[in-house]
Amino acid sequence: MKVLLVATVQSHICQFHKPLVNILHEHGVEVHVAARNNLAEKNGLALDFVEKVFDIPFARSPKSKNNIIAYKQLKKIIDEGHYDVVHCNTPMGGIVTRLAARNARKHGTKVYYTAHGFHFYKGAPKKNWIVFYPIEKFFADHFTDKVITITKEDYRLASKKFNTIVEHMHGVGVNEEKYLSVTPVETKKFRQENKFDEHFVILCTGELNKNKNQQVLVQAMEEVVKKCPNVLLLLAGNGPEEMNLKDQIEEAGLSACIQLLGYHTDLEKYVNASDLVVSASKREGLPLNIMEAMLCGKAVVASNNRGHRELIENSVTGTVVAECSPNQIAEATLELIEDSGKRKKYGDAAKKTIQPYTSKNITKELQSIYEL
């Protein structure tokens, strides 16, 4: 058996699909990857766990001519590769791949698409339903053998509306071996080495972009430090908003209490060393950074979007703010800074509820989906 995994960028495969590759390899499956090589931006990520990698010039923008080039290259790879399964991910990667695989499907190749969070959902802007819903439905009905959803809301909608097989799995798998391997002794040493012991550490992980909305967290910190000057906010990730965030932090006089960490492959150290995890993103599918925090028993303060709501039960495993404003984020953060008992209560409950989302459980779900 031979499988081609496709995504817009190679880092997506590195970050989210190693459990899939591992289980495929255990069953003797040869795995190839086709995606744009962006690993130089990702500080240490390596796509060294598959048999072959194709560098395809995908672009996120549907207007980019690079996607036409990507289509032609990908069609040739698929037609000549004689794959049993072509498994595509990400919006543009999914559309271009399914178009490129049309001929191969006639000869027995199965095409799977993992939806990491549809752009149309309850509460989404009307234009998202007008634009994205008919596209996803058309491609699911005509060019896809299985649609794999990772949110319950997407699964219910796709099962009802799409004319293809629809599967559900609990995300892409939070790596329990990696995140639970950090000992309390190691965490204490890491905090001391980084001088975190002097601070209450808040962690936010994600690409520095407008959707992740880190600028709201910076604004919230202006209020937080007035009452708790020893708070340190760590923003882990890189992206197009990095310079804007740097300017915002400097202009607000917060350089001493907000650090931009850049992209890290050792986030397990930072998650375990943190006292609280926050996220202000506008839109999420099923956020891995929140799963990692919950697995490590951390309380979370998060914006009110469907991905956060699916993972976090408000006032039980964390706080989901009604409105993602600097004031509400600051208020919820201060409440948990001042109440260590509540933080522990939320963290303990979170660790229990996140178990279905671990890599161990995801492996079982993938075996079923691939009929291994």
Phi and psi in degrees as a GROMACS rama.xvg file:
@    title "Ramachandran Plot"
@    xaxis  label "Phi"
@    yaxis  label "Psi"
@TYPE xy
-136.186  132.659  LYS-2
-125.015  138.248  VAL-3
-110.897  119.012  LEU-4
-96.038  131.377  LEU-5
-127.34  137.841  VAL-6
-150.17  166.023  ALA-7
-62.3894  -41.2704  THR-8
-129.634  151.957  VAL-9
-68.2464  -29.1277  GLN-10
-62.0353  -29.1433  SER-11
-60.8947  -43.3231  HIS-12
-66.0122  -43.8142  ILE-13
-60.1595  -42.9257  CYS-14
-79.65  -33.1476  GLN-15
-120.027  -11.9226  PHE-16
-123.491  14.5601  HIS-17
-63.4734  -39.8693  LYS-18
-57.9042  -38.8624  PRO-19
-64.6772  -46.8968  LEU-20
-60.941  -42.3788  VAL-21
-59.7682  -45.8148  ASN-22
-70.335  -33.7927  ILE-23
-65.698  -42.9731  LEU-24
-62.8334  -37.2316  HIS-25
-61.1915  -25.1685  GLU-26
-103.094  18.5829  HIS-27
75.0789  21.5019  GLY-28
-88.4942  134.884  VAL-29
-84.6792  131.149  GLU-30
-120.675  125.646  VAL-31
-114.448  157.85  HIS-32
-129.397  138.59  VAL-33
-126.974  117.743  ALA-34
-171.079  162.242  ALA-35
-72.6084  135.729  ARG-36
-78.6209  105.846  ASN-37
-119.276  17.8769  ASN-38
-69.5561  -22.2041  LEU-39
-62.9224  -24.662  ALA-40
-82.196  -10.0856  GLU-41
-112.301  23.5284  LYS-42
44.7688  59.9929  ASN-43
111.487  -11.9778  GLY-44
-65.3282  140.524  LEU-45
-138.559  134.195  ALA-46
-96.2434  65.9969  LEU-47
-109.749  18.3465  ASP-48
-117.131  16.5424  PHE-49
-127.173  166.645  VAL-50
-79.3359  -32.432  GLU-51
-150.582  143.012  LYS-52
-127.536  130.054  VAL-53
-109.864  126.972  PHE-54
-87.8242  106.758  ASP-55
-112.607  130.254  ILE-56
-80.1867  55.0852  PRO-57
-61.4151  149.969  PHE-58
-126.663  145.396  ALA-59
-68.8351  -32.0626  ARG-60
-76.2793  128.028  SER-61
-66.9666  -14.0589  PRO-62
-84.8602  -11.0638  LYS-63
-73.4007  135.297  SER-64
-68.2341  -18.3862  LYS-65
-59.9395  -28.2572  ASN-66
-71.0444  -25.1678  ASN-67
-69.7876  -43.0593  ILE-68
-62.32  -43.5556  ILE-69
-59.9847  -42.1033  ALA-70
-59.4122  -46.8228  TYR-71
-64.6662  -43.9929  LYS-72
-65.0196  -42.952  GLN-73
-68.6904  -38.8798  LEU-74
-60.2698  -42.4041  LYS-75
-63.9461  -43.8549  LYS-76
-60.9847  -45.695  ILE-77
-68.8086  -43.9086  ILE-78
-64.5416  -35.7371  ASP-79
-88.5209  -18.4807  GLU-80
-83.0493  -20.9156  GLY-81
50.8918  54.7478  HIS-82
-79.6657  146.228  TYR-83
-76.135  -39.1116  ASP-84
-136.921  133.742  VAL-85
-111.854  117.549  VAL-86
-115.092  110.265  HIS-87
-108.642  157.554  CYS-88
-143.003  164.683  ASN-89
67.0839  148.047  THR-90
-54.4395  -57.0159  PRO-91
-70.9676  -39.518  MET-92
-58.8976  -38.7733  GLY-93
-68.7872  -41.0762  GLY-94
-70.0684  -50.9176  ILE-95
-62.4584  -41.4916  VAL-96
-65.156  -43.9582  THR-97
-67.9558  -31.6996  ARG-98
-67.34  -42.7111  LEU-99
-68.481  -22.9277  ALA-100
-96.3086  7.09255  ALA-101
-58.3959  -46.7255  ARG-102
-67.1118  -39.4319  ASN-103
-64.1747  -33.5451  ALA-104
-62.2744  -33.2384  ARG-105
-65.1655  -21.8347  LYS-106
-105.985  16.2975  HIS-107
107.008  -8.3368  GLY-108
-69.1583  132.748  THR-109
-92.5967  141.012  LYS-110
-117.03  120.305  VAL-111
-109.577  147.221  TYR-112
-133.274  122.391  TYR-113
-94.2752  119.178  THR-114
-90.9781  110.103  ALA-115
-85.4419  19.7991  HIS-116
130.101  101.511  GLY-117
-60.062  148.808  PHE-118
-77.0508  -11.198  HIS-119
-108.79  129.958  PHE-120
-166.297  170.781  TYR-121
-59.5772  119.613  LYS-122
95.0434  -5.15696  GLY-123
-71.7849  155.279  ALA-124
-57.1775  146.433  PRO-125
-57.707  -34.7539  LYS-126
-63.3733  -29.684  LYS-127
-64.2374  -40.2798  ASN-128
-69.018  -37.9511  TRP-129
-68.0701  -40.2168  ILE-130
-89.7332  -54.6831  VAL-131
-83.0485  -36.375  PHE-132
-59.9811  -51.4363  TYR-133
-62.4599  -31.9444  PRO-134
-66.6227  -49.834  ILE-135
-62.596  -41.104  GLU-136
-64.7069  -44.4484  LYS-137
-60.9943  -46.4991  PHE-138
-68.8863  -35.8309  PHE-139
-65.9393  -44.9026  ALA-140
-68.4913  -34.5555  ASP-141
-110.313  -23.2746  HIS-142
-128.676  10.9894  PHE-143
-132.982  132.458  THR-144
-87.8377  -32.2554  ASP-145
-145.03  131.235  LYS-146
-103.001  125.643  VAL-147
-107.849  119.435  ILE-148
-105.9  150.435  THR-149
-115.794  -3.46572  ILE-150
-116.73  148.727  THR-151
-66.0238  -36.8584  LYS-152
-63.1176  -44.6462  GLU-153
-63.5893  -39.1737  ASP-154
-63.0166  -45.3903  TYR-155
-61.7953  -44.0878  ARG-156
-67.1528  -48.6553  LEU-157
-64.4491  -39.573  ALA-158
-61.039  -35.3328  SER-159
-82.7592  -36.1394  LYS-160
-105.375  -25.5413  LYS-161
-92.9307  141.395  PHE-162
-96.973  62.4141  ASN-163
-158.128  175.606  THR-164
-72.8079  130.399  ILE-165
-119.683  127.432  VAL-166
-115.462  158.357  GLU-167
-127.295  138.408  HIS-168
-137.984  156.7  MET-169
-82.3605  69.4794  HIS-170
76.3291  -159.31  GLY-171
-103.277  -0.0555553  VAL-172
98.0035  112.803  GLY-173
-86.6911  131.523  VAL-174
-77.6376  92.2621  ASN-175
-66.8385  -32.8747  GLU-176
-63.7014  -40.5475  GLU-177
-72.8619  -47.7654  LYS-178
-80.3995  -25.2148  TYR-179
-96.6329  1.28038  LEU-180
-82.6909  -13.9513  SER-181
-78.7458  118.666  VAL-182
-82.1478  158.729  THR-183
-56.8965  -36.0388  PRO-184
-64.5246  -43.9221  VAL-185
-64.6232  -39.1369  GLU-186
-64.8978  -43.3924  THR-187
-60.2869  -43.8222  LYS-188
-64.4308  -41.9719  LYS-189
-63.3349  -41.977  PHE-190
-63.1428  -41.3857  ARG-191
-66.0438  -44.4714  GLN-192
-61.5676  -34.257  GLU-193
-97.3119  6.85833  ASN-194
59.8841  30.4257  LYS-195
-75.5785  -20.6137  PHE-196
-61.0775  -20.4094  ASP-197
-82.129  -5.00716  GLU-198
-133.028  160.789  HIS-199
-90.7798  116.33  PHE-200
-97.7561  124.655  VAL-201
-112.665  132.199  ILE-202
-116.793  135.713  LEU-203
-129.754  124.181  CYS-204
-115.858  135.546  THR-205
156.281  160.915  GLY-206
-57.8671  139.68  GLU-207
-81.4408  86.7057  LEU-208
-138.976  175.481  ASN-209
-66.7239  -34.7503  LYS-210
-67.0641  -38.3709  ASN-211
-70.912  -20.9732  LYS-212
64.0105  36.0103  ASN-213
-63.7059  -22.216  GLN-214
-61.7876  -28.9053  GLN-215
-68.0957  -36.3686  VAL-216
-66.0454  -38.0147  LEU-217
-62.9465  -43.2525  VAL-218
-62.8866  -41.3359  GLN-219
-63.1316  -35.2103  ALA-220
-63.0447  -27.6167  MET-221
-59.05  -36.6649  GLU-222
-80.8005  -39.0477  GLU-223
-61.9267  -46.0731  VAL-224
-70.1309  -18.3248  VAL-225
-63.6582  -35.4168  LYS-226
-98.2349  -29.5412  LYS-227
-131.526  80.7385  CYS-228
-66.2918  -12.5394  PRO-229
-90.8389  9.57074  ASN-230
-77.3359  138.924  VAL-231
-125.954  120.632  LEU-232
-98.2551  124.649  LEU-233
-106.014  122.641  LEU-234
-106.336  107.528  LEU-235
-98.8805  124.378  ALA-236
140.266  169.843  GLY-237
-133.141  172.968  ASN-238
156.469  -177.369  GLY-239
-66.5646  -19.1758  PRO-240
-93.9534  7.78517  GLU-241
-59.0062  -47.713  GLU-242
-67.7952  -38.1874  MET-243
-63.0558  -39.3802  ASN-244
-67.4235  -40.4178  LEU-245
-58.1402  -45.882  LYS-246
-63.5783  -42.8197  ASP-247
-62.3736  -42.8607  GLN-248
-64.0711  -43.9951  ILE-249
-66.3003  -43.969  GLU-250
-63.4753  -32.0572  GLU-251
-83.717  -4.31745  ALA-252
69.2871  33.7068  GLY-253
-111.006  15.474  LEU-254
-59.8419  -27.7663  SER-255
-79.7412  -16.417  ALA-256
-123.663  7.81526  CYS-257
-134.338  125.218  ILE-258
-116.216  132.149  GLN-259
-92.0179  110.517  LEU-260
-81.7845  -20.218  LEU-261
79.5361  -171.007  GLY-262
-82.5947  131.842  TYR-263
-127.848  141.907  HIS-264
-101.531  1.38454  THR-265
-115.984  43.0176  ASP-266
-63.953  -21.5688  LEU-267
-57.483  -32.1492  GLU-268
-68.7632  -41.1565  LYS-269
-73.4343  -38.8125  TYR-270
-62.1772  -48.163  VAL-271
-65.6063  -29.2967  ASN-272
-84.3342  -8.51327  ALA-273
-83.6018  157.716  SER-274
-98.3886  -22.8741  ASP-275
-157.404  147.307  LEU-276
-118.567  138.426  VAL-277
-129.683  154.664  VAL-278
-152.256  133.228  SER-279
-119.219  20.8366  ALA-280
-61.5198  147.895  SER-281
-78.9339  -36.3061  LYS-282
-140.396  137.284  ARG-283
-142.247  147.996  GLU-284
-82.323  -85.4567  GLY-285
-141.238  94.8437  LEU-286
-70.7591  122.301  PRO-287
-66.191  -34.4975  LEU-288
-63.4498  -33.3501  ASN-289
-72.7334  -39.1773  ILE-290
-60.9152  -43.1199  MET-291
-62.2559  -41.7985  GLU-292
-63.1621  -45.1773  ALA-293
-65.0767  -39.9364  MET-294
-60.6862  -34.6654  LEU-295
-85.7976  7.32215  CYS-296
74.2233  32.3274  GLY-297
-100.171  137.263  LYS-298
-70.6503  150.502  ALA-299
-129.646  139.985  VAL-300
-112.44  123.196  VAL-301
-141.072  153.675  ALA-302
-69.6145  163.11  SER-303
-89.9085  84.4057  ASN-304
-129.244  169.215  ASN-305
-66.1795  -32.4134  ARG-306
-67.695  -43.3913  GLY-307
-66.007  -42.1918  HIS-308
-63.9385  -32.7588  ARG-309
-69.3508  -32.5948  GLU-310
-91.7298  -37.9165  LEU-311
-105.882  124.598  ILE-312
-91.7214  115.559  GLU-313
-58.3234  133.143  ASN-314
67.2973  12.1464  SER-315
-122.963  -53.1489  VAL-316
-114.094  2.36133  THR-317
167.192  -170.04  GLY-318
-121.016  123.164  THR-319
-105.516  111.674  VAL-320
-73.2657  142.446  VAL-321
-64.4279  -39.3988  ALA-322
-132.093  131.499  GLU-323
-82.0315  72.2567  CYS-324
-112.475  155.19  SER-325
-54.9757  -39.1122  PRO-326
-65.2546  -45.0251  ASN-327
-70.2527  -38.8611  GLN-328
-61.8094  -44.3076  ILE-329
-63.9119  -43.5163  ALA-330
-62.1826  -46.475  GLU-331
-66.1163  -37.0718  ALA-332
-66.7196  -45.927  THR-333
-62.4038  -38.0082  LEU-334
-59.2642  -42.226  GLU-335
-80.2465  -28.2756  LEU-336
-61.7622  -41.5208  ILE-337
-82.6373  -12.4762  GLU-338
-124.362  86.293  ASP-339
-64.8099  -31.0504  SER-340
-64.4359  -41.2398  GLY-341
-67.8347  -39.2927  LYS-342
-58.5188  -44.6687  ARG-343
-67.083  -40.6469  LYS-344
-60.6853  -47.7708  LYS-345
-63.0396  -44.8427  TYR-346
-63.5233  -42.3011  GLY-347
-63.396  -42.4493  ASP-348
-67.7621  -38.3881  ALA-349
-62.3523  -42.0417  ALA-350
-61.2693  -34.5606  LYS-351
-73.9743  -43.4241  LYS-352
-74.6218  -17.9739  THR-353
-86.9131  -4.83478  ILE-354
-56.2024  -38.2696  GLN-355
-62.3691  -14.7441  PRO-356
-96.6836  4.4644  TYR-357
-73.9518  159.181  THR-358
-57.6856  -35.6035  SER-359
-59.5695  -43.8321  LYS-360
-74.8825  -37.5748  ASN-361
-61.7555  -35.9857  ILE-362
-57.6704  -42.5999  THR-363
-63.8417  -40.8374  LYS-364
-67.0256  -38.3922  GLU-365
-67.0988  -37.9713  LEU-366
-59.706  -40.35  GLN-367
-67.5087  -43.7866  SER-368
-63.3841  -40.7285  ILE-369
-86.7098  -1.77384  TYR-370
55.2759  46.0833  GLU-371
